[in-house]
Amino acid sequence: MSQHEHLQAPMSDPAADNTSTQPSHNQSHQQISVAKLRLTTSLTVPAVLFSPTLQSIFGLSWVFSGSELISPVAAIILFFTVGQTFLRGGFVELRHGKPGMMALIALALVVAFGYSIFISTGQWLGFEFQGMDFWWELATLIAIMAWGHFIEARSVAAANKSLSSLAEMLPNEVEIFRDGEVVKISRAEVLVGDLVLVRPGSVVPVDGLVVEGNSSVDEALITGESNPVSKPEGSFVVAGSINSVNHTLGQGSLTVRVLRTGESTSLAAIMQLVEKAKAAKSKTQVLADRAAGWLFYIALLSALATLAGWLIAGNQSLDFILERVVTVLVIACPHALGLAIPLVSAISVSKAAKSGLLIRNRSAFEQAAKADVVIFDKTGTLTTAKRAFVGARLAYGSELMSTDELIALAASVELTAEHSIAKCIVDQAHKLKVTIPKSTDFRAIPGQGVTAVLGGQTISVGGPALLTARNIPIYVDDVVRADAAHQAGLSVVFVVRNGELLGSIEVGDTLRETAKAAVYELQLRRKRVVMLTGDATGVAESVAKELGITEVFAEVLPHRKAEVVRKLQVDGSKVIMVGDGINDAPALAQANVGVAIGAGTNVAIESAGIVLSSDDPVKILDLIQQSRESVAKMKQNLFWAVGYNVLAIPLAGGALVGAGLTLTPALGALLMSISTLVVAANAQLLRRR
């Protein structure tokens, strides 16, 4: 039974269900289009410039026939176009009993619109009712909120494409054997028991058993194993793995008997894990939304208290009382609060991008500031996933004069091979500037290695299976050295001439140049650094020791990786997971902060909240630092925005009228604009850090 056999889990086709009935605050963001922003700006500017209130404040007199209609008309158009986005959002929040930012904005819009219609209509009809309309305030409110929500939506990756990216890996058409002939059919038509032909370089479309053929299959994207896996007859193959083009290992076509298709495949199981992890992750409530929810109730209670208080006092006219109530409700609208988060978020995204951090999910970015644990995948993250020459050893009693000669002989055989080890040996020969003799009669030996003829002598290069299959004697000292190399996580190939062992060559993964520094700096900041990999224990522990990592989870399959992340989260720790392959996707989705390395697959990138545009793990330090700065600036803005409302609402209600201080609608609107400018300026300070 293969290690993949237990990766079975039913999974619905993600393409068949890509909608959600769950209300979301973010849904409203998608409705703020560029066209609506242009409309908003083009109408808000004249609404402000031709507002009688603003002109009187700044001593302007831009008046001509019909100019008094500009502000009302512009504001009314905005209310029934762009403003409907917020009205619908507010209705959804109220319908679900959870008023927040949208409900508070909608309340202010409706009150400002209704009161302004009442005042303007009364003035045009000659009524003596005193009061000031809110047309310019209504226009600027819609404009500020529209820009705020648009900026926020742009900084958050709304679409989750990880599942579709996984599904797109599999071919749409599959070659199967029917009546002795190969025919192409849709992948959806493949049945259990069918015989599928998997050609060289093709993706395996199903889970199945190899019944004919012998090849090497790249399962790195599924299991995390960096080495190609030999697949002789009787081997289990997984959907999503690749039949590698590798003549050195005798690569060829495979005939696979289908065991699982569609929803039952291992790849589908991984897709389900990604989906569940995404759904199960607790969604961070934005502080601004919570504050807006409180302000919604505070505004209503304050308005009622204002109305009741002045009616009971009985010393003010009805128009004064109504103006106080309306001013309370309008001034409670979160101009500054609406921009407090989006502006900081937008600046953070821009600043992070310049330093190589691509933010796909703002919530994940914010949580990075609180990270306790940083998990690194090994292959492709801490290492380059490229083979590197480690060393060459002469066999006991070998007649060769030097290891350079050994490398030259091996390179002569491997020169036309395509395996990563072959390329590594040839590259090393070029680096040493040794002469690579020309060999002939190159042949690949399935499961053993390669062989060629040089100067009438047969030279063979291969793994331990080569020695066993040909009964080539090897001294104990050479066995011990080879075993030690394997335990250290290295691959060992032997060089044989006419049945005599000449020596061995060791190759291994290459550490990224900054990997050790990244681990050290994280530990210096009291972060718990963990390695999580599908590679063999010996390989993982060897790399971990070199990097100074003491906590290692090795030989972990994809579904187990997500479980390891959950295990580390049990005590409340915030986890950053850094990976690059499909096998990391469930863990990236499960982590509080999923970070995809720049060289990673599309699936890993789509499953992560943060993407490193480079392959430098030191960028994790930048991520944590910038997250801290961003969160701190958000809290400062929220404090200012909420603090303004807390102070302004009582003044708007007339709390200090007895002391001769009345907050007029015009002054309240001006102060509101100032608070917005303060929040914007404070956000800009983030660029200077």
C-alpha positions in Angstrom: 0.0 0.0 0.0 1.4 3.4 -1.0 1.9 6.2 1.4 -0.6 8.1 -0.7 -3.4 5.6 -0.3 -4.9 7.2 2.8 -5.2 10.6 1.1 -8.8 10.0 0.2 -11.5 12.6 0.9 -14.6 13.5 -1.2 -14.4 16.9 -2.7 -16.9 18.8 -4.7 -15.8 20.5 -7.8 -14.7 24.0 -6.9 -15.8 25.3 -10.2 -19.3 24.1 -9.6 -19.8 26.2 -6.4 -18.1 29.5 -6.5 -20.7 31.6 -4.9 -21.5 32.2 -1.3 -24.7 33.2 0.4 -22.9 34.4 3.5 -23.1 38.2 3.7 -19.8 40.0 3.7 -18.7 43.5 4.3 -16.1 43.0 1.6 -18.8 42.3 -1.0 -19.6 46.0 -1.1 -16.0 46.9 -2.0 -16.2 45.2 -5.3 -19.0 47.5 -6.4 -16.8 50.6 -6.1 -15.5 50.6 -9.7 -13.1 53.0 -11.3 -16.1 54.5 -13.3 -17.9 55.2 -10.1 -14.9 56.9 -8.6 -14.5 59.1 -11.7 -18.2 60.0 -11.4 -17.8 60.7 -7.7 -14.8 63.0 -8.2 -16.4 64.9 -11.1 -19.5 65.7 -9.1 -18.0 66.3 -5.7 -15.6 69.0 -6.8 -18.4 71.4 -8.1 -20.7 70.4 -5.2 -18.1 71.7 -2.7 -17.0 74.8 -4.8 -20.5 76.1 -5.3 -21.8 75.3 -1.8 -23.0 78.6 -0.2 -21.8 77.5 3.2 -18.3 76.8 2.1 -18.2 80.0 0.0 -19.3 82.1 3.1 -16.6 80.4 5.3 -13.8 81.2 2.8 -15.2 84.6 1.7 -15.9 83.5 -1.9 -18.7 84.7 -4.1 -18.9 82.4 -7.1 -22.5 83.0 -7.9 -24.4 83.1 -11.2 -27.8 82.2 -12.5 -28.6 78.6 -11.4 -25.4 78.2 -9.4 -27.4 77.4 -6.3 -28.6 74.2 -7.9 -25.1 72.8 -8.6 -24.5 71.4 -5.1 -28.0 69.8 -4.7 -28.1 68.3 -8.1 -24.5 66.8 -7.8 -25.3 65.4 -4.3 -28.6 63.9 -5.4 -27.0 62.2 -8.4 -24.3 60.8 -6.1 -26.8 59.6 -3.6 -28.8 57.6 -6.2 -25.7 56.2 -7.9 -22.5 55.6 -5.8 -24.4 56.1 -2.6 -26.6 53.1 -3.2 -23.5 50.9 -2.7 -23.4 52.0 1.0 -27.2 52.0 1.4 -27.4 48.4 0.3 -24.4 47.4 2.5 -26.0 49.2 5.5 -29.3 47.4 4.8 -27.5 44.0 4.8 -25.8 44.7 8.1 -29.0 45.9 9.8 -30.9 42.9 8.4 -28.4 40.6 10.0 -28.5 42.5 13.3 -24.8 43.6 13.0 -24.6 47.3 12.2 -21.1 48.4 11.4 -19.3 50.8 9.1 -21.8 50.4 6.2 -24.8 50.9 8.5 -23.2 54.0 10.0 -22.5 55.5 6.6 -26.0 54.7 5.4 -27.5 56.3 8.4 -25.6 59.6 7.8 -26.4 59.5 4.1 -30.1 59.0 4.6 -30.3 61.7 7.3 -28.2 64.2 5.3 -30.2 63.6 2.2 -33.6 63.7 3.9 -32.9 66.8 5.9 -31.3 68.6 2.9 -34.3 67.8 0.8 -36.5 69.2 3.6 -34.5 72.4 4.0 -34.0 73.1 0.3 -37.6 72.4 -0.6 -38.8 74.6 2.3 -36.5 77.5 1.1 -37.6 77.2 -2.5 -41.3 77.3 -1.4 -40.7 80.3 0.9 -41.1 78.5 4.3 -39.6 80.4 7.2 -38.0 77.2 8.7 -34.4 77.9 9.5 -31.6 75.5 8.9 -28.6 74.7 6.7 -28.6 72.0 4.1 -26.0 69.2 3.9 -25.6 68.9 0.2 -21.9 69.5 0.0 -21.4 67.4 3.1 -23.4 64.6 1.5 -21.2 64.7 -1.6 -17.9 64.7 0.3 -19.1 61.9 2.5 -19.9 59.7 -0.5 -16.6 60.6 -2.1 -14.4 60.0 0.9 -16.2 56.7 1.7 -16.0 55.6 -2.0 -12.3 56.2 -2.2 -11.7 54.6 1.2 -13.5 51.4 0.2 -11.9 51.3 -3.2 -8.4 51.6 -1.7 -9.2 49.0 0.9 -10.6 46.6 -1.8 -7.5 47.1 -3.9 -5.2 46.2 -1.0 -7.1 43.0 -0.1 -6.9 40.0 -2.4 -10.6 39.3 -2.7 -10.5 36.3 -4.9 -9.2 33.0 -3.7 -7.9 31.2 -6.7 -6.0 28.4 -5.0 -8.5 25.7 -5.7 -8.9 26.5 -9.4 -5.1 26.6 -9.7 -4.9 23.1 -8.3 -7.6 21.9 -10.6 -6.0 23.5 -13.6 -2.9 21.3 -13.1 -4.7 18.2 -14.5 -5.1 17.8 -18.2 -8.6 18.3 -19.7 -8.1 15.3 -22.1 -6.7 11.9 -21.2 -5.3 9.2 -23.4 -6.7 5.8 -22.6 -6.6 2.3 -24.2 -9.8 1.2 -25.9 -9.9 -2.0 -27.9 -6.1 -2.0 -28.3 -6.0 1.6 -29.5 -5.1 4.8 -27.7 -8.0 7.3 -27.8 -8.5 10.7 -26.2 -11.4 11.4 -23.9 -12.4 14.0 -21.4 -10.9 13.6 -17.9 -14.5 13.5 -16.5 -15.2 10.4 -18.6 -12.4 8.3 -17.2 -13.6 5.4 -15.1 -12.0 3.3 -12.4 -10.3 0.3 -14.1 -9.5 2.2 -17.3 -5.9 2.0 -18.6 -4.4 5.5 -19.0 -1.3 6.3 -21.1 1.0 8.8 -19.4 3.6 10.0 -21.9 7.0 11.5 -21.0 6.6 15.0 -19.5 2.9 14.6 -19.0 1.0 15.2 -15.8 -0.6 12.0 -14.3 -4.3 12.7 -14.4 -5.5 10.1 -11.9 -4.5 8.0 -9.0 -3.6 4.6 -10.2 -1.2 1.6 -10.4 1.5 1.3 -13.0 0.8 -1.9 -15.0 3.4 -1.4 -17.8 6.5 0.8 -18.2 9.2 2.1 -16.0 9.9 5.7 -15.3 10.8 8.3 -12.8 8.0 10.6 -11.6 8.4 14.0 -10.0 6.1 14.1 -6.9 7.6 17.2 -5.4 4.4 19.2 -5.8 2.4 16.6 -4.1 4.6 15.0 -1.4 7.5 17.5 -1.1 10.0 14.9 -2.1 12.7 16.7 -4.0 14.1 13.6 -5.8 12.3 12.0 -8.7 10.7 8.7 -7.6 11.3 5.6 -9.6 8.0 4.0 -10.7 8.4 0.5 -12.0 5.5 -1.9 -12.6 3.3 -2.2 -9.5 4.0 1.3 -8.2 1.3 3.7 -7.2 1.2 7.1 -8.9 -0.7 10.2 -7.8 -2.8 12.6 -9.8 -0.8 15.8 -10.3 2.6 14.2 -10.3 4.8 14.5 -13.5 6.3 11.8 -15.6 9.8 13.4 -15.7 11.7 13.7 -18.9 14.8 11.9 -17.7 16.7 9.5 -19.9 19.2 8.7 -17.1 16.7 6.8 -15.1 15.3 5.1 -18.2 12.3 7.4 -18.4 9.5 6.3 -20.6 5.7 6.1 -21.0 3.6 4.5 -18.3 0.4 2.6 -18.5 -1.7 3.2 -15.4 -4.7 1.4 -14.2 -7.2 3.9 -12.7 -7.9 3.4 -9.0 -9.4 6.8 -8.2 -10.7 9.7 -10.2 -12.2 13.1 -9.7 -13.3 13.7 -6.1 -11.5 10.7 -4.7 -7.9 11.5 -5.9 -5.1 12.6 -3.6 -5.0 16.0 -5.4 -8.7 16.4 -4.7 -8.1 15.6 -1.0 -5.4 18.3 -0.9 -7.9 20.7 -2.5 -10.4 19.9 0.2 -7.8 20.5 2.9 -7.0 24.0 1.4 -10.7 24.8 1.2 -11.4 23.7 4.8 -8.4 25.5 6.2 -9.5 28.7 4.4 -13.0 28.3 5.8 -12.0 27.3 9.3 -9.5 30.2 9.7 -11.1 32.7 12.1 -11.7 36.0 10.2 -10.1 38.9 11.9 -12.6 41.6 12.7 -11.4 45.0 11.6 -11.2 47.4 14.5 -12.8 50.1 12.4 -15.9 48.0 11.8 -16.2 47.3 15.5 -15.8 51.0 16.3 -18.4 51.8 13.7 -20.8 49.4 15.2 -20.4 51.1 18.6 -20.7 54.5 17.0 -24.0 53.5 15.3 -25.7 52.8 18.6 -24.0 55.8 20.2 -25.2 58.1 17.4 -28.8 56.9 17.7 -28.8 57.1 21.5 -27.2 60.6 21.3 -29.7 61.8 18.8 -32.6 60.5 20.9 -31.1 62.1 24.0 -30.6 65.4 22.2 -34.2 65.3 21.0 -35.6 64.4 24.4 -33.4 66.8 26.3 -34.2 69.9 24.2 -37.9 69.0 24.1 -38.0 68.6 27.9 -36.0 71.9 28.3 -38.6 73.6 26.1 -36.4 76.7 25.6 -35.5 76.2 22.0 -37.4 76.3 18.7 -38.2 73.2 16.7 -35.9 74.1 13.9 -33.0 74.4 16.4 -33.8 71.1 18.0 -34.1 69.3 14.6 -30.8 70.8 13.4 -29.1 69.6 16.6 -30.5 66.0 16.0 -29.5 66.0 12.4 -26.0 67.4 13.2 -25.4 64.6 15.7 -26.4 61.9 13.2 -24.3 63.4 10.4 -21.3 64.2 12.4 -21.2 60.7 13.7 -20.5 59.4 10.2 -17.0 58.1 10.1 -15.2 60.3 7.6 -11.9 59.9 9.3 -12.8 56.4 10.6 -13.6 55.3 7.0 -10.1 56.3 5.9 -8.2 55.3 9.0 -7.6 51.7 7.9 -7.7 51.9 4.1 -5.1 54.7 3.8 -2.6 52.9 6.1 -3.3 49.6 4.3 -2.7 51.1 0.9 0.5 52.8 2.0 1.6 49.5 3.7 0.9 47.5 0.5 2.9 50.0 -1.6 5.8 50.1 0.8 5.9 46.4 1.3 5.9 45.8 -2.5 8.9 48.0 -2.9 10.8 45.8 -0.4 9.7 42.6 -2.1 6.6 41.7 0.0 3.4 41.3 -2.1 0.4 41.5 0.2 -2.5 39.4 -1.0 -4.5 39.4 2.2 -4.5 42.3 4.6 -5.6 40.4 7.6 -2.7 38.0 7.2 -0.3 40.9 6.9 -1.7 42.4 10.2 -1.4 39.1 12.0 2.3 38.9 11.1 3.0 41.5 13.8 1.9 39.0 16.5 3.6 35.9 15.1 5.1 33.5 17.7 6.2 30.7 15.4 7.8 30.7 11.9 7.6 27.5 10.0 9.9 27.0 7.0 9.4 24.3 4.3 12.9 23.0 3.4 13.1 22.4 -0.4 12.8 25.6 -2.4 12.5 27.8 0.7 15.6 27.3 2.9 17.3 25.5 0.0 17.4 26.3 -3.6 16.0 22.9 -4.7 19.0 22.6 -7.1 21.7 20.0 -6.8 25.1 21.1 -5.7 28.4 19.2 -5.7 29.5 18.4 -2.2 32.5 16.2 -2.6 34.2 13.2 -4.3 36.0 10.3 -2.7 38.3 7.7 -4.1 37.5 4.1 -3.3 39.8 2.2 -1.0 42.6 0.8 -3.2 41.6 2.9 -6.3 44.2 3.3 -9.0 43.1 6.8 -9.9 45.5 9.6 -9.1 43.0 12.2 -8.0 39.3 13.0 -7.4 39.5 15.4 -10.4 40.1 12.4 -12.6 37.2 10.6 -11.0 34.9 13.6 -11.7 36.1 13.7 -15.3 35.3 10.1 -15.9 31.8 10.4 -14.4 31.2 13.6 -16.5 32.1 11.8 -19.7 29.3 9.4 -19.1 26.8 11.9 -17.7 27.5 14.5 -20.4 24.3 13.7 -22.4 22.1 12.7 -19.4 19.4 15.0 -18.2 19.1 14.1 -14.5 19.9 16.9 -12.0 22.8 14.8 -10.5 24.3 14.4 -14.0 24.1 18.1 -14.6 25.7 18.7 -11.2 28.6 16.4 -12.0 29.2 18.0 -15.4 29.0 21.5 -14.0 31.6 20.6 -11.4 33.9 19.2 -14.1 33.6 22.5 -15.9 34.3 24.4 -12.7 37.5 22.4 -12.2 38.5 23.0 -15.8 39.3 19.3 -16.3 39.2 17.7 -19.7 36.0 15.7 -20.2 36.9 12.7 -22.4 34.4 11.8 -25.1 32.5 8.5 -24.5 30.4 6.4 -26.8 27.6 3.9 -26.6 25.7 5.8 -23.9 22.9 3.7 -22.3 20.5 4.3 -19.4 20.0 1.4 -17.1 16.5 1.5 -15.5 16.8 1.7 -11.7 20.6 1.6 -11.7 22.2 4.5 -13.5 24.0 5.1 -16.8 26.9 3.5 -18.7 29.1 4.3 -21.6 32.3 3.2 -23.3 35.5 5.2 -23.0 38.8 4.0 -24.5 37.5 0.5 -24.8 36.6 0.4 -21.1 33.0 0.4 -19.7 32.4 3.2 -17.3 29.2 3.1 -15.2 27.7 5.8 -12.9 24.8 5.0 -10.6 23.5 4.5 -7.1 23.8 1.6 -4.7 21.5 -0.5 -6.9 24.2 -0.5 -9.6 26.7 -2.1 -7.2 24.2 -4.7 -6.0 22.9 -5.6 -9.5 26.5 -6.2 -10.8 27.9 -7.8 -7.7 30.6 -5.1 -7.6 32.7 -5.5 -4.4 33.0 -2.6 -2.0 35.2 -2.2 1.0 33.6 -1.7 4.5 35.3 1.7 4.7 33.5 2.9 1.5 30.2 1.5 2.8 30.5 3.4 6.0 31.4 6.6 4.2 28.5 6.3 1.8 26.1 5.5 4.7 27.3 8.6 6.6 26.7 10.7 3.5 23.2 9.4 3.2 22.5 10.1 6.9 23.7 13.6 6.3 21.1 14.0 3.6 23.3 13.7 0.6 22.8 11.6 -2.6 25.7 9.3 -3.4 26.6 8.0 -6.9 29.3 5.5 -7.6 31.8 5.4 -10.5 32.7 2.0 -11.8 35.2 0.9 -14.5 35.1 -2.6 -15.9 33.4 -3.9 -12.7 35.8 -2.1 -10.4 34.7 0.6 -8.0 36.8 3.7 -8.5 35.0 6.1 -6.1 31.9 8.0 -5.2 30.5 11.5 -5.7 28.2 13.2 -3.2 25.7 15.9 -4.1 23.1 17.7 -2.0 20.7 20.6 -1.9 22.2 24.1 -1.8 21.2 26.3 1.1 20.0 29.7 0.2 22.7 32.3 1.0 20.6 34.2 3.5 18.8 31.2 5.1 21.1 30.9 8.1 21.0 34.7 8.8 17.2 34.6 8.6 16.9 31.8 11.1 19.4 33.5 13.4 17.7 36.9 13.3 14.2 35.3 13.9 15.5 33.4 16.9 17.2 36.6 18.2 13.7 38.1 18.1 12.5 35.2 20.2 10.6 33.6 17.4 10.2 29.8 17.5 11.7 28.6 14.2 10.5 25.2 12.8 11.3 23.2 9.7 8.5 21.2 8.1 9.3 19.1 5.1 8.3 16.0 3.2 11.9 15.0 2.7 13.7 12.2 4.5 14.6 12.6 8.2 18.3 12.4 7.5 18.2 15.1 4.9 16.0 17.4 7.0 18.0 17.0 10.2 21.3 17.7 8.3 20.0 21.0 6.9 18.4 21.9 10.2 21.6 21.4 12.0 23.5 23.6 9.6 20.9 26.4 10.0 20.6 26.1 13.8 17.0 24.9 13.7 16.3 22.5 16.6 12.6 21.7 15.9 12.1 19.5 12.7 9.1 17.7 11.3 10.3 15.5 8.5 8.6 13.0 6.1 5.3 14.9 6.5 2.7 14.5 3.7 0.5 17.4 2.7 -2.5 16.7 4.9 -0.1 16.1 7.9 1.5 19.5 7.3 -1.8 21.3 7.9 -2.2 19.1 11.1 1.3 20.2 12.3 0.3 23.8 11.9 -2.9 23.3 13.8 -0.9 21.5 16.5 1.4 24.5 16.9 -1.7 26.8 17.1 -3.4 24.9 19.9 -1.7 27.0 22.6 -2.8 30.2 20.9 0.4 30.8 19.1 0.3 32.8 15.8 2.0 30.9 13.1 3.7 32.1 9.9 4.2 29.3 7.4 6.7 29.8 4.5 6.5 27.4 1.6 6.7 27.1 -2.2 4.9 24.0 -3.5 1.4 22.5 -3.8 2.3 20.2 -1.0 2.5 23.3 1.2 -0.8 24.8 0.1 -3.0 23.3 3.0 -0.4 24.4 5.6 -0.2 27.9 4.0 -4.0 28.2 4.2 -4.1 26.8 7.8 -1.5 29.2 9.1 -2.3 32.6 10.5 0.0 34.0 7.9 0.8 32.0 4.8 3.9 33.2 2.9 4.8 31.9 -0.5 8.4 32.1 -1.7 8.8 33.9 -5.0 10.0 30.8 -6.9 7.0 28.9 -5.7 4.1 27.4 -7.7 0.9 29.3 -8.5 -1.0 27.1 -6.1 1.3 28.0 -3.2 1.1 31.6 -4.1 -2.7 31.6 -4.3 -3.0 29.8 -1.0 -0.8 32.3 0.8 -1.7 35.7 2.2 1.8 37.1 1.5 4.1 36.5 -1.5 7.9 37.1 -1.4 8.8 38.4 -4.8 12.3 37.2 -4.3 13.6 33.9 -2.9 15.2 35.5 0.2 13.9 34.1 3.5 15.3 37.2 5.3 12.3 39.0 3.9 10.3 37.4 6.7 12.0 39.8 9.1 10.8 42.7 6.9 7.3 41.3 6.9 7.1 41.2 10.7 8.6 44.6 11.1 6.4 46.3 8.5 3.4 44.6 9.9 4.1 46.0 13.4 4.5 49.5 12.0 1.3 49.2 10.0 -0.8 47.9 12.9 0.6 50.6 15.2 -0.3 53.3 12.7 -3.8 51.9 12.2 -4.4 52.0 16.0 -3.2 55.6 16.1 -5.7 56.6 13.3 -8.5 54.7 15.0 -7.8 56.4 18.3 -7.9 59.8 16.6 -11.0 59.1 14.4 -13.0 57.6 17.2 -11.8 60.2 19.7 -13.1 63.0 17.3 -16.5 61.4 17.2 -16.7 60.9 21.0 -15.9 64.6 21.5 -17.9 66.0 18.6 -21.2 64.2 19.2 -21.9 65.9 22.6 -21.0 69.3 21.1 -23.2 68.7 18.1 -26.1 67.9 20.5 -25.7 71.2 22.2 -24.0 70.1 25.4 -22.2 73.5 25.8 -24.9 75.8 24.5 -25.3 77.1 28.0 -21.6 78.2 27.9 -22.2 80.0 24.6 -20.6 77.3 22.5 -22.6 75.9 19.7 -21.2 73.5 17.1 -23.0 74.5 13.9 -23.4 72.1 11.1 -20.9 74.1 9.0 -18.3 74.1 11.8 -18.9 70.4 12.5 -18.4 69.6 8.8 -15.2 71.7 8.8 -13.8 69.9 11.9 -14.8 66.6 10.3 -12.7 67.5 7.2 -9.8 68.5 9.5 -10.0 65.2 11.3 -9.9 63.4 7.9 -6.7 65.4 7.0 -5.1 64.5 10.3 -5.7 60.8 9.7 -4.4 61.1 6.2 -1.3 62.9 7.2 -0.6 60.4 10.0 -0.9 57.6 7.5 1.6 59.3 5.3 4.2 59.3 8.1 4.4 55.5 7.5 6.3 56.2 4.3 9.1 57.8 6.2 9.9 54.7 8.3 
